[in-house]
């Protein structure tokens, strides 16, 4: 799939803007993050560990924090979204608020750097 930057270039315009915003937030929180691949997905890596991946699928957009613990801990806040322990699914019509993205990413970053 290539790097995050290459992948985002292939995403449809409306969805690209949303996914680019999530990546932008991740880069603000972890300016040292490197582009790479984790679990076969283009990802931002911190200290060699998966930090974030965002993907466009036929049915939804998805955010992967590379942890099965973060989203279950936020389950009450995720009521309007479809999610599993490792994936948050959303759409261009119902994007994830920046504050929620930041909380997910801050939690993942703390776990990586622990």
MOPAC internal coordinates of N, CA, C and O (Angstrom, degrees):
PM7 1SCF
backbone

  N    0.0000 0     0.00 0     0.00 0    0    0    0
  C    1.4612 1     0.00 0     0.00 0    1    0    0
  C    1.5212 1   112.74 1     0.00 0    2    1    0
  O    1.2310 1   119.67 1   162.23 1    3    2    1
  N    1.3179 1   118.23 1   -17.77 1    3    2    1
  C    1.4510 1   119.52 1   178.99 1    5    3    2
  C    1.5118 1   112.86 1    87.53 1    6    5    3
  O    1.2310 1   121.44 1    13.66 1    7    6    5
  N    1.3148 1   114.86 1  -166.34 1    7    6    5
  C    1.4548 1   120.58 1  -178.24 1    9    7    6
  C    1.5303 1   110.81 1   -82.24 1   10    9    7
  O    1.2310 1   121.19 1    -9.41 1   11   10    9
  N    1.3143 1   115.32 1   170.59 1   11   10    9
  C    1.4649 1   120.70 1   178.49 1   13   11   10
  C    1.5240 1   110.30 1   -58.89 1   14   13   11
  O    1.2310 1   120.44 1   133.19 1   15   14   13
  N    1.3205 1   116.76 1   -46.81 1   15   14   13
  C    1.4653 1   121.00 1  -178.91 1   17   15   14
  C    1.5248 1   110.91 1   -60.35 1   18   17   15
  O    1.2310 1   120.34 1   133.29 1   19   18   17
  N    1.3324 1   116.95 1   -46.71 1   19   18   17
  C    1.4672 1   120.84 1   178.57 1   21   19   18
  C    1.5279 1   110.72 1   -62.47 1   22   21   19
  O    1.2310 1   120.55 1   136.94 1   23   22   21
  N    1.3184 1   116.55 1   -43.06 1   23   22   21
  C    1.4584 1   120.01 1  -179.15 1   25   23   22
  C    1.5247 1   110.91 1   -61.60 1   26   25   23
  O    1.2310 1   120.30 1   133.17 1   27   26   25
  N    1.3256 1   117.03 1   -46.83 1   27   26   25
  C    1.4656 1   120.05 1  -177.34 1   29   27   26
  C    1.5216 1   112.04 1   -60.90 1   30   29   27
  O    1.2310 1   120.18 1   150.28 1   31   30   29
  N    1.3208 1   117.27 1   -29.72 1   31   30   29
  C    1.4633 1   120.57 1   177.10 1   33   31   30
  C    1.5255 1   111.74 1   -64.20 1   34   33   31
  O    1.2310 1   120.21 1   157.16 1   35   34   33
  N    1.3333 1   117.20 1   -22.84 1   35   34   33
  C    1.4654 1   121.18 1  -178.31 1   37   35   34
  C    1.5302 1   113.53 1   -91.30 1   38   37   35
  O    1.2310 1   120.32 1   172.11 1   39   38   37
  N    1.3164 1   116.99 1    -7.89 1   39   38   37
  C    1.4673 1   121.58 1  -176.99 1   41   39   38
  C    1.5279 1   109.62 1   -80.88 1   42   41   39
  O    1.2310 1   120.31 1   -34.04 1   43   42   41
  N    1.3385 1   117.02 1   145.96 1   43   42   41
  C    1.4623 1   121.01 1   178.66 1   45   43   42
  C    1.5338 1   110.39 1   -59.82 1   46   45   43
  O    1.2310 1   120.71 1   -31.96 1   47   46   45
  N    1.3109 1   116.25 1   148.04 1   47   46   45
  C    1.4629 1   122.87 1  -170.10 1   49   47   46
  C    1.5290 1   114.70 1   -51.03 1   50   49   47
  O    1.2310 1   119.35 1   127.83 1   51   50   49
  N    1.3110 1   118.85 1   -52.17 1   51   50   49
  C    1.4669 1   121.03 1  -177.71 1   53   51   50
  C    1.5143 1   112.29 1   -62.07 1   54   53   51
  O    1.2310 1   120.70 1   137.89 1   55   54   53
  N    1.3056 1   116.26 1   -42.11 1   55   54   53
  C    1.4576 1   120.73 1   179.12 1   57   55   54
  C    1.5265 1   111.28 1   -73.19 1   58   57   55
  O    1.2310 1   120.33 1   146.19 1   59   58   57
  N    1.3176 1   116.97 1   -33.81 1   59   58   57
  C    1.4680 1   120.96 1  -178.76 1   61   59   58
  C    1.5223 1   110.56 1   -58.42 1   62   61   59
  O    1.2310 1   120.08 1   135.85 1   63   62   61
  N    1.3142 1   117.46 1   -44.15 1   63   62   61
  C    1.4623 1   121.17 1  -178.96 1   65   63   62
  C    1.5224 1   111.02 1   -57.93 1   66   65   63
  O    1.2310 1   120.59 1   136.99 1   67   66   65
  N    1.3120 1   116.48 1   -43.01 1   67   66   65
  C    1.4726 1   121.23 1  -179.19 1   69   67   66
  C    1.5230 1   110.57 1   -66.88 1   70   69   67
  O    1.2310 1   120.26 1   133.67 1   71   70   69
  N    1.3197 1   117.11 1   -46.33 1   71   70   69
  C    1.4584 1   120.34 1  -178.61 1   73   71   70
  C    1.5302 1   111.08 1   -68.72 1   74   73   71
  O    1.2310 1   120.28 1   143.21 1   75   74   73
  N    1.3319 1   117.08 1   -36.79 1   75   74   73
  C    1.4676 1   120.02 1   177.30 1   77   75   74
  C    1.5290 1   110.90 1   -63.07 1   78   77   75
  O    1.2310 1   120.30 1   144.28 1   79   78   77
  N    1.3244 1   117.04 1   -35.72 1   79   78   77
  C    1.4743 1   120.11 1   178.60 1   81   79   78
  C    1.5305 1   110.45 1   -64.38 1   82   81   79
  O    1.2310 1   120.03 1   139.25 1   83   82   81
  N    1.3092 1   117.55 1   -40.75 1   83   82   81
  C    1.4702 1   120.71 1   178.67 1   85   83   82
  C    1.5253 1   109.90 1   -64.22 1   86   85   83
  O    1.2310 1   120.29 1   136.33 1   87   86   85
  N    1.3122 1   117.04 1   -43.67 1   87   86   85
  C    1.4713 1   121.05 1   178.35 1   89   87   86
  C    1.5269 1   110.15 1   -64.10 1   90   89   87
  O    1.2310 1   120.29 1   141.32 1   91   90   89
  N    1.3141 1   117.05 1   -38.68 1   91   90   89
  C    1.4642 1   121.29 1   177.69 1   93   91   90
  C    1.5304 1   110.58 1   -60.53 1   94   93   91
  O    1.2310 1   120.41 1   135.69 1   95   94   93
  N    1.3259 1   116.82 1   -44.31 1   95   94   93
  C    1.4681 1   120.69 1   177.75 1   97   95   94
  C    1.5247 1   110.38 1   -61.63 1   98   97   95
  O    1.2310 1   120.62 1   138.22 1   99   98   97
  N    1.3190 1   116.42 1   -41.78 1   99   98   97
  C    1.4640 1   120.60 1   179.27 1  101   99   98
  C    1.5226 1   110.55 1   -61.99 1  102  101   99
  O    1.2310 1   120.38 1   138.57 1  103  102  101
  N    1.3232 1   116.88 1   -41.43 1  103  102  101
  C    1.4733 1   120.54 1  -179.50 1  105  103  102
  C    1.5291 1   111.23 1   -68.71 1  106  105  103
  O    1.2310 1   120.17 1   148.38 1  107  106  105
  N    1.3318 1   117.29 1   -31.62 1  107  106  105
  C    1.4653 1   120.15 1   175.86 1  109  107  106
  C    1.5260 1   110.37 1   -64.82 1  110  109  107
  O    1.2310 1   120.71 1   137.51 1  111  110  109
  N    1.3291 1   116.25 1   -42.49 1  111  110  109
  C    1.4625 1   121.28 1  -178.35 1  113  111  110
  C    1.5238 1   112.46 1   -75.35 1  114  113  111
  O    1.2310 1   120.50 1   148.40 1  115  114  113
  N    1.3177 1   116.65 1   -31.60 1  115  114  113
  C    1.4672 1   121.26 1  -178.32 1  117  115  114
  C    1.5232 1   109.41 1  -135.46 1  118  117  115
  O    1.2310 1   120.27 1  -104.92 1  119  118  117
  N    1.3309 1   117.09 1    75.08 1  119  118  117
  C    1.4657 1   119.73 1  -177.92 1  121  119  118
  C    1.5261 1   113.17 1   -61.74 1  122  121  119
  O    1.2310 1   120.50 1   162.83 1  123  122  121
  N    1.3290 1   116.65 1   -17.17 1  123  122  121
  C    1.4645 1   121.11 1   178.75 1  125  123  122
  C    1.5260 1   112.79 1   -87.18 1  126  125  123
  O    1.2310 1   120.12 1  -179.97 1  127  126  125
  N    1.3303 1   117.37 1     0.03 1  127  126  125
  C    1.4678 1   120.72 1  -179.38 1  129  127  126
  C    1.5278 1   110.00 1   -61.76 1  130  129  127
  O    1.2310 1   121.66 1   -39.42 1  131  130  129
  N    1.3241 1   114.42 1   140.58 1  131  130  129
  C    1.4558 1   120.87 1   179.46 1  133  131  130
  C    1.5213 1   109.40 1  -111.45 1  134  133  131
  O    1.2310 1   120.89 1   -29.53 1  135  134  133
  N    1.3271 1   115.90 1   150.47 1  135  134  133
  C    1.4516 1   120.04 1   176.06 1  137  135  134
  C    1.5205 1   109.28 1   -81.14 1  138  137  135
  O    1.2310 1   120.98 1   -39.16 1  139  138  137
  N    1.3124 1   115.74 1   140.84 1  139  138  137
  C    1.4538 1   121.12 1   179.10 1  141  139  138
  C    1.5153 1   109.91 1  -169.15 1  142  141  139
  O    1.2310 1   121.01 1    27.46 1  143  142  141
  N    1.3076 1   115.67 1  -152.54 1  143  142  141
  C    1.4600 1   122.21 1  -179.68 1  145  143  142
  C    1.5209 1   108.06 1  -132.98 1  146  145  143
  O    1.2310 1   120.61 1   -42.29 1  147  146  145
  N    1.3226 1   116.44 1   137.71 1  147  146  145
  C    1.4547 1   122.19 1   174.33 1  149  147  146
  C    1.5185 1   107.39 1  -140.30 1  150  149  147
  O    1.2310 1   120.85 1   -48.07 1  151  150  149
  N    1.3120 1   115.99 1   131.93 1  151  150  149
  C    1.4627 1   121.94 1  -175.80 1  153  151  150
  C    1.5244 1   111.98 1    51.31 1  154  153  151
  O    1.2310 1   120.73 1  -144.81 1  155  154  153
  N    1.3151 1   116.21 1    35.19 1  155  154  153
  C    1.4527 1   121.67 1   177.33 1  157  155  154
  C    1.5164 1   115.05 1    77.46 1  158  157  155
  O    1.2310 1   120.14 1  -173.84 1  159  158  157
  N    1.3306 1   117.33 1     6.16 1  159  158  157
  C    1.4676 1   121.61 1  -178.70 1  161  159  158
  C    1.5278 1   109.58 1  -111.85 1  162  161  159
  O    1.2310 1   120.30 1   -34.16 1  163  162  161
  N    1.3462 1   117.03 1   145.84 1  163  162  161
  C    1.4551 1   118.53 1   172.54 1  165  163  162
  C    1.5262 1   107.54 1   -62.76 1  166  165  163
  O    1.2310 1   120.85 1   -48.20 1  167  166  165
  N    1.3238 1   115.98 1   131.80 1  167  166  165
  C    1.4631 1   118.77 1  -171.99 1  169  167  166
  C    1.5149 1   111.73 1  -145.38 1  170  169  167
  O    1.2310 1   121.70 1   -21.09 1  171  170  169
  N    1.3220 1   114.35 1   158.91 1  171  170  169
  C    1.4496 1   120.96 1   166.20 1  173  171  170
  C    1.5184 1   105.75 1   -92.12 1  174  173  171
  O    1.2310 1   121.05 1   -46.13 1  175  174  173
  N    1.3244 1   115.59 1   133.87 1  175  174  173
  C    1.4557 1   122.05 1  -178.72 1  177  175  174
  C    1.5179 1   109.58 1  -116.54 1  178  177  175
  O    1.2310 1   120.98 1   -39.47 1  179  178  177
  N    1.3214 1   115.73 1   140.53 1  179  178  177
  C    1.4564 1   122.09 1   174.66 1  181  179  178
  C    1.5166 1   106.72 1  -125.18 1  182  181  179
  O    1.2310 1   120.88 1   -54.82 1  183  182  181
  N    1.2993 1   115.91 1   125.18 1  183  182  181
  C    1.4716 1   121.46 1  -176.76 1  185  183  182
  C    1.5279 1   110.73 1    53.67 1  186  185  183
  O    1.2310 1   120.70 1  -144.97 1  187  186  185
  N    1.3424 1   116.26 1    35.03 1  187  186  185
  C    1.4544 1   121.84 1   178.25 1  189  187  186
  C    1.5194 1   115.21 1    78.56 1  190  189  187
  O    1.2310 1   120.31 1  -179.13 1  191  190  189
  N    1.3284 1   117.01 1     0.87 1  191  190  189
  C    1.4734 1   121.07 1  -178.41 1  193  191  190
  C    1.5287 1   110.49 1  -107.62 1  194  193  191
  O    1.2310 1   120.65 1   -32.69 1  195  194  193
  N    1.3278 1   116.37 1   147.31 1  195  194  193
  C    1.4544 1   121.08 1   177.72 1  197  195  194
  C    1.5141 1   111.28 1   -59.28 1  198  197  195
  O    1.2310 1   120.65 1   -53.29 1  199  198  197
  N    1.3144 1   116.37 1   126.71 1  199  198  197
  C    1.4648 1   122.95 1   179.77 1  201  199  198
  C    1.5237 1   110.17 1  -109.81 1  202  201  199
  O    1.2310 1   120.08 1   135.61 1  203  202  201
  N    1.3274 1   117.45 1   -44.39 1  203  202  201
  C    1.4665 1   121.09 1  -176.67 1  205  203  202
  C    1.5189 1   110.53 1  -160.28 1  206  205  203
  O    1.2310 1   121.80 1   -40.14 1  207  206  205
  N    1.3116 1   114.17 1   139.86 1  207  206  205
  C    1.4592 1   121.51 1   165.85 1  209  207  206
  C    1.5174 1   106.64 1  -136.73 1  210  209  207
  O    1.2310 1   120.61 1   -35.72 1  211  210  209
  N    1.3114 1   116.44 1   144.28 1  211  210  209
  C    1.4636 1   122.25 1   173.91 1  213  211  210
  C    1.5231 1   107.09 1  -130.37 1  214  213  211
  O    1.2310 1   120.77 1   -43.16 1  215  214  213
  N    1.3223 1   116.13 1   136.84 1  215  214  213
  C    1.4595 1   120.55 1  -177.84 1  217  215  214
  C    1.5218 1   111.40 1  -137.51 1  218  217  215
  O    1.2310 1   121.55 1   -26.43 1  219  218  217
  N    1.3145 1   114.65 1   153.57 1  219  218  217
  C    1.4579 1   123.58 1   172.35 1  221  219  218
  C    1.5261 1   106.78 1  -104.72 1  222  221  219
  O    1.2310 1   120.38 1   -53.10 1  223  222  221
  N    1.3289 1   116.87 1   126.90 1  223  222  221
  C    1.4568 1   121.10 1   174.00 1  225  223  222
  C    1.5235 1   107.58 1  -116.83 1  226  225  223
  O    1.2310 1   120.43 1    -3.32 1  227  226  225
  N    1.3244 1   116.79 1   176.68 1  227  226  225
  C    1.4668 1   119.87 1   179.84 1  229  227  226
  C    1.5231 1   111.88 1   -62.97 1  230  229  227
  O    1.2310 1   120.16 1   147.43 1  231  230  229
  N    1.3391 1   117.29 1   -32.57 1  231  230  229
  C    1.4641 1   120.66 1  -173.70 1  233  231  230
  C    1.5153 1   114.89 1  -103.80 1  234  233  231
  O    1.2310 1   119.38 1   160.65 1  235  234  233
  N    1.3332 1   118.79 1   -19.35 1  235  234  233
  C    1.4583 1   120.38 1  -174.99 1  237  235  234
  C    1.5273 1   111.12 1  -164.03 1  238  237  235
  O    1.2310 1   121.75 1    -4.13 1  239  238  237
  N    1.3124 1   114.25 1   175.87 1  239  238  237
  C    1.4588 1   122.74 1   169.15 1  241  239  238
  C    1.5189 1   106.16 1  -103.57 1  242  241  239
  O    1.2310 1   120.18 1   -25.02 1  243  242  241
  N    1.3221 1   117.26 1   154.98 1  243  242  241
  C    1.4554 1   118.84 1  -177.23 1  245  243  242
  C    1.5207 1   111.22 1  -141.46 1  246  245  243
  O    1.2310 1   121.63 1   -34.81 1  247  246  245
  N    1.3220 1   114.48 1   145.19 1  247  246  245
  C    1.4532 1   123.51 1   175.23 1  249  247  246
  C    1.5226 1   106.52 1  -118.05 1  250  249  247
  O    1.2310 1   120.58 1   -50.69 1  251  250  249
  N    1.3230 1   116.50 1   129.31 1  251  250  249
  C    1.4681 1   122.72 1  -179.95 1  253  251  250
  C    1.5280 1   108.72 1  -118.26 1  254  253  251
  O    1.2310 1   119.65 1   -68.47 1  255  254  253
  N    1.3372 1   118.28 1   111.53 1  255  254  253
  C    1.4663 1   120.30 1   179.31 1  257  255  254
  C    1.5359 1   113.71 1   -89.31 1  258  257  255
  O    1.2310 1   120.25 1  -173.27 1  259  258  257
  N    1.3310 1   117.12 1     6.73 1  259  258  257
  C    1.4646 1   122.19 1   178.91 1  261  259  258
  C    1.5280 1   112.62 1    54.99 1  262  261  259
  O    1.2310 1   121.21 1  -141.07 1  263  262  261
  N    1.3191 1   115.29 1    38.93 1  263  262  261
  C    1.4618 1   121.95 1   175.58 1  265  263  262
  C    1.5176 1   107.68 1  -154.50 1  266  265  263
  O    1.2310 1   120.86 1   -42.82 1  267  266  265
  N    1.3077 1   115.95 1   137.18 1  267  266  265
  C    1.4639 1   119.78 1   176.96 1  269  267  266
  C    1.5097 1   113.35 1   -92.24 1  270  269  267
  O    1.2310 1   120.09 1  -173.34 1  271  270  269
  N    1.3300 1   117.43 1     6.66 1  271  270  269
  C    1.4612 1   120.64 1  -176.58 1  273  271  270
  C    1.5245 1   114.17 1  -105.98 1  274  273  271
  O    1.2310 1   119.81 1   153.94 1  275  274  273
  N    1.3131 1   117.96 1   -26.06 1  275  274  273
  C    1.4676 1   121.27 1  -172.86 1  277  275  274
  C    1.5284 1   112.33 1   -68.05 1  278  277  275
  O    1.2310 1   120.26 1   126.78 1  279  278  277
  N    1.3146 1   117.11 1   -53.22 1  279  278  277
  C    1.4731 1   119.91 1  -175.39 1  281  279  278
  C    1.5259 1   112.48 1   -65.56 1  282  281  279
  O    1.2310 1   118.56 1   138.23 1  283  282  281
  N    1.3362 1   120.35 1   -41.77 1  283  282  281
  C    1.4648 1   118.53 1   176.45 1  285  283  282
  C    1.5341 1   112.75 1   -58.72 1  286  285  283
  O    1.2310 1   120.33 1   145.76 1  287  286  285
  N    1.3201 1   116.97 1   -34.24 1  287  286  285
  C    1.4685 1   120.42 1   177.99 1  289  287  286
  C    1.5270 1   111.79 1   -67.69 1  290  289  287
  O    1.2310 1   120.21 1   157.82 1  291  290  289
  N    1.3255 1   117.20 1   -22.18 1  291  290  289
  C    1.4666 1   122.33 1  -179.39 1  293  291  290
  C    1.5298 1   112.15 1  -104.22 1  294  293  291
  O    1.2310 1   119.89 1  -165.06 1  295  294  293
  N    1.3044 1   117.82 1    14.94 1  295  294  293
  C    1.4725 1   122.13 1  -169.92 1  297  295  294
  C    1.5289 1   113.67 1   -52.35 1  298  297  295
  O    1.2310 1   119.72 1   141.42 1  299  298  297
  N    1.3135 1   118.14 1   -38.58 1  299  298  297
  C    1.4669 1   119.67 1  -179.34 1  301  299  298
  C    1.5256 1   111.54 1   -65.89 1  302  301  299
  O    1.2310 1   120.25 1   146.12 1  303  302  301
  N    1.3122 1   117.14 1   -33.88 1  303  302  301
  C    1.4629 1   121.49 1  -179.72 1  305  303  302
  C    1.5231 1   112.47 1   -78.51 1  306  305  303
  O    1.2310 1   120.37 1   162.78 1  307  306  305
  N    1.3329 1   116.90 1   -17.22 1  307  306  305
  C    1.4648 1   121.41 1  -175.26 1  309  307  306
  C    1.5245 1   112.61 1   -94.57 1  310  309  307
  O    1.2310 1   119.81 1  -164.92 1  311  310  309
  N    1.3038 1   117.96 1    15.08 1  311  310  309
  C    1.4528 1   122.69 1  -175.08 1  313  311  310
  C    1.5165 1   115.72 1   -51.61 1  314  313  311
  O    1.2310 1   119.59 1   146.31 1  315  314  313
  N    1.3298 1   118.39 1   -33.69 1  315  314  313
  C    1.4554 1   120.99 1  -177.37 1  317  315  314
  C    1.5164 1   113.88 1   -88.83 1  318  317  315
  O    1.2310 1   120.30 1  -173.74 1  319  318  317
  N    1.3274 1   117.04 1     6.26 1  319  318  317
  C    1.4573 1   121.15 1  -176.06 1  321  319  318
  C    1.5203 1   111.17 1  -126.51 1  322  321  319
  O    1.2310 1   121.25 1   -27.55 1  323  322  321
  N    1.2969 1   115.21 1   152.45 1  323  322  321
  C    1.4566 1   121.54 1   171.89 1  325  323  322
  C    1.5296 1   106.60 1   -84.98 1  326  325  323
  O    1.2310 1   120.48 1   -46.12 1  327  326  325
  N    1.3245 1   116.69 1   133.88 1  327  326  325
  C    1.4498 1   118.76 1  -179.41 1  329  327  326
  C    1.5207 1   110.77 1  -153.97 1  330  329  327
  O    1.2310 1   121.78 1   -21.10 1  331  330  329
  N    1.3027 1   114.20 1   158.90 1  331  330  329
  C    1.4568 1   122.75 1   170.53 1  333  331  330
  C    1.5213 1   104.31 1  -130.56 1  334  333  331
  O    1.2310 1   119.07 1    -5.86 1  335  334  333
  N    1.3066 1   119.38 1   174.14 1  335  334  333
  C    1.4668 1   118.33 1  -175.62 1  337  335  334
  C    1.5294 1   115.31 1   -55.06 1  338  337  335
  O    1.2310 1   119.16 1   151.56 1  339  338  337
  N    1.3267 1   119.21 1   -28.44 1  339  338  337
  C    1.4566 1   120.19 1  -177.70 1  341  339  338
  C    1.5041 1   116.01 1  -113.26 1  342  341  339
  O    1.2310 1   119.99 1  -176.12 1  343  342  341
  N    1.3514 1   117.63 1     3.88 1  343  342  341
  C    1.4662 1   120.70 1  -174.02 1  345  343  342
  C    1.5200 1   111.20 1  -143.54 1  346  345  343
  O    1.2310 1   120.64 1   -47.67 1  347  346  345
  N    1.3168 1   116.38 1   132.33 1  347  346  345
  C    1.4614 1   122.16 1   171.96 1  349  347  346
  C    1.5184 1   106.83 1  -110.35 1  350  349  347
  O    1.2310 1   120.60 1   -60.33 1  351  350  349
  N    1.3450 1   116.45 1   119.67 1  351  350  349
  C    1.4663 1   121.93 1  -178.66 1  353  351  350
  C    1.5383 1   109.03 1  -104.44 1  354  353  351
  O    1.2310 1   121.36 1   -41.26 1  355  354  353
  N    1.3310 1   115.01 1   138.74 1  355  354  353
  C    1.4632 1   120.60 1  -178.51 1  357  355  354
  C    1.5178 1   108.50 1  -153.93 1  358  357  355
  O    1.2310 1   120.23 1     3.27 1  359  358  357
  N    1.3173 1   117.17 1  -176.73 1  359  358  357
  C    1.4645 1   120.96 1  -178.89 1  361  359  358
  C    1.5253 1   109.91 1  -137.98 1  362  361  359
  O    1.2310 1   121.22 1    -9.65 1  363  362  361
  N    1.3080 1   115.26 1   170.35 1  363  362  361
  C    1.4636 1   120.06 1   176.18 1  365  363  362
  C    1.5238 1   110.23 1   -64.30 1  366  365  363
  O    1.2310 1   120.42 1   150.95 1  367  366  365
  N    1.3240 1   116.80 1   -29.05 1  367  366  365
  C    1.4638 1   121.27 1   178.45 1  369  367  366
  C    1.5223 1   112.42 1   -77.90 1  370  369  367
  O    1.2310 1   120.22 1   159.69 1  371  370  369
  N    1.3336 1   117.18 1   -20.31 1  371  370  369
  C    1.4561 1   121.99 1  -178.99 1  373  371  370
  C    1.5352 1   108.81 1  -138.56 1  374  373  371
  O    1.2310 1   120.59 1  -113.78 1  375  374  373
  N    1.3522 1   116.47 1    66.22 1  375  374  373
  C    1.4666 1   119.47 1  -177.91 1  377  375  374
  C    1.5304 1   111.52 1   -69.90 1  378  377  375
  O    1.2310 1   121.26 1   -17.98 1  379  378  377
  N    1.3027 1   115.20 1   162.02 1  379  378  377
  C    1.4642 1   121.25 1   178.44 1  381  379  378
  C    1.5310 1   108.08 1   -80.59 1  382  381  379
  O    1.2310 1   120.08 1   -51.29 1  383  382  381
  N    1.3389 1   117.44 1   128.71 1  383  382  381
  C    1.4671 1   119.32 1   179.57 1  385  383  382
  C    1.5321 1   111.54 1   -61.58 1  386  385  383
  O    1.2310 1   120.82 1   -32.82 1  387  386  385
  N    1.3224 1   116.04 1   147.18 1  387  386  385
  C    1.4630 1   120.87 1   179.26 1  389  387  386
  C    1.5263 1   111.57 1   -52.78 1  390  389  387
  O    1.2310 1   120.18 1   139.23 1  391  390  389
  N    1.3258 1   117.27 1   -40.77 1  391  390  389
  C    1.4733 1   120.33 1  -177.77 1  393  391  390
  C    1.5279 1   111.22 1   -61.10 1  394  393  391
  O    1.2310 1   119.95 1   141.61 1  395  394  393
  N    1.3220 1   117.69 1   -38.39 1  395  394  393
  C    1.4601 1   121.17 1   179.08 1  397  395  394
  C    1.5261 1   110.51 1   -71.73 1  398  397  395
  O    1.2310 1   120.58 1   138.55 1  399  398  397
  N    1.3244 1   116.49 1   -41.45 1  399  398  397
  C    1.4624 1   120.28 1   177.52 1  401  399  398
  C    1.5238 1   109.18 1   -59.75 1  402  401  399
  O    1.2310 1   120.40 1   133.66 1  403  402  401
  N    1.3275 1   116.84 1   -46.34 1  403  402  401
  C    1.4685 1   120.51 1   179.70 1  405  403  402
  C    1.5269 1   110.94 1   -58.57 1  406  405  403
  O    1.2310 1   120.30 1   136.24 1  407  406  405
  N    1.3180 1   117.03 1   -43.76 1  407  406  405
  C    1.4689 1   119.98 1  -178.39 1  409  407  406
  C    1.5332 1   110.76 1   -63.39 1  410  409  407
  O    1.2310 1   120.58 1   136.18 1  411  410  409
  N    1.3204 1   116.50 1   -43.82 1  411  410  409
  C    1.4677 1   120.80 1   177.87 1  413  411  410
  C    1.5279 1   109.75 1   -59.77 1  414  413  411
  O    1.2310 1   120.89 1   131.43 1  415  414  413
  N    1.3224 1   115.91 1   -48.57 1  415  414  413
  C    1.4641 1   120.46 1  -176.23 1  417  415  414
  C    1.5278 1   112.37 1   -69.90 1  418  417  415
  O    1.2310 1   120.09 1   141.42 1  419  418  417
  N    1.3204 1   117.43 1   -38.58 1  419  418  417
  C    1.4729 1   119.70 1   176.98 1  421  419  418
  C    1.5192 1   110.91 1   -63.16 1  422  421  419
  O    1.2310 1   120.49 1   140.83 1  423  422  421
  N    1.3325 1   116.67 1   -39.17 1  423  422  421
  C    1.4597 1   121.02 1   178.87 1  425  423  422
  C    1.5250 1   110.33 1   -65.90 1  426  425  423
  O    1.2310 1   120.23 1   136.58 1  427  426  425
  N    1.3180 1   117.17 1   -43.42 1  427  426  425
  C    1.4628 1   120.69 1   179.17 1  429  427  426
  C    1.5352 1   110.80 1   -65.80 1  430  429  427
  O    1.2310 1   120.52 1   136.81 1  431  430  429
  N    1.3066 1   116.62 1   -43.19 1  431  430  429
  C    1.4605 1   120.69 1   179.63 1  433  431  430
  C    1.5233 1   111.02 1   -60.55 1  434  433  431
  O    1.2310 1   120.24 1   136.80 1  435  434  433
  N    1.3167 1   117.14 1   -43.20 1  435  434  433
  C    1.4691 1   120.93 1   178.02 1  437  435  434
  C    1.5214 1   111.08 1   -61.31 1  438  437  435
  O    1.2310 1   120.24 1   140.31 1  439  438  437
  N    1.3350 1   117.15 1   -39.69 1  439  438  437
  C    1.4675 1   121.00 1   179.03 1  441  439  438
  C    1.5302 1   111.16 1   -65.54 1  442  441  439
  O    1.2310 1   120.52 1   138.81 1  443  442  441
  N    1.3233 1   116.61 1   -41.19 1  443  442  441
  C    1.4669 1   120.52 1   179.43 1  445  443  442
  C    1.5301 1   110.78 1   -64.35 1  446  445  443
  O    1.2310 1   120.86 1   138.55 1  447  446  445
  N    1.3031 1   115.97 1   -41.45 1  447  446  445
  C    1.4710 1   119.98 1  -173.44 1  449  447  446
  C    1.5190 1   113.31 1   -89.74 1  450  449  447
  O    1.2310 1   120.12 1  -176.65 1  451  450  449
  N    1.3042 1   117.37 1     3.35 1  451  450  449
  C    1.4650 1   121.83 1  -179.56 1  453  451  450
  C    1.4985 1   112.04 1   -65.88 1  454  453  451
  O    1.2310 1   120.10 1   180.00 1  455  454  453

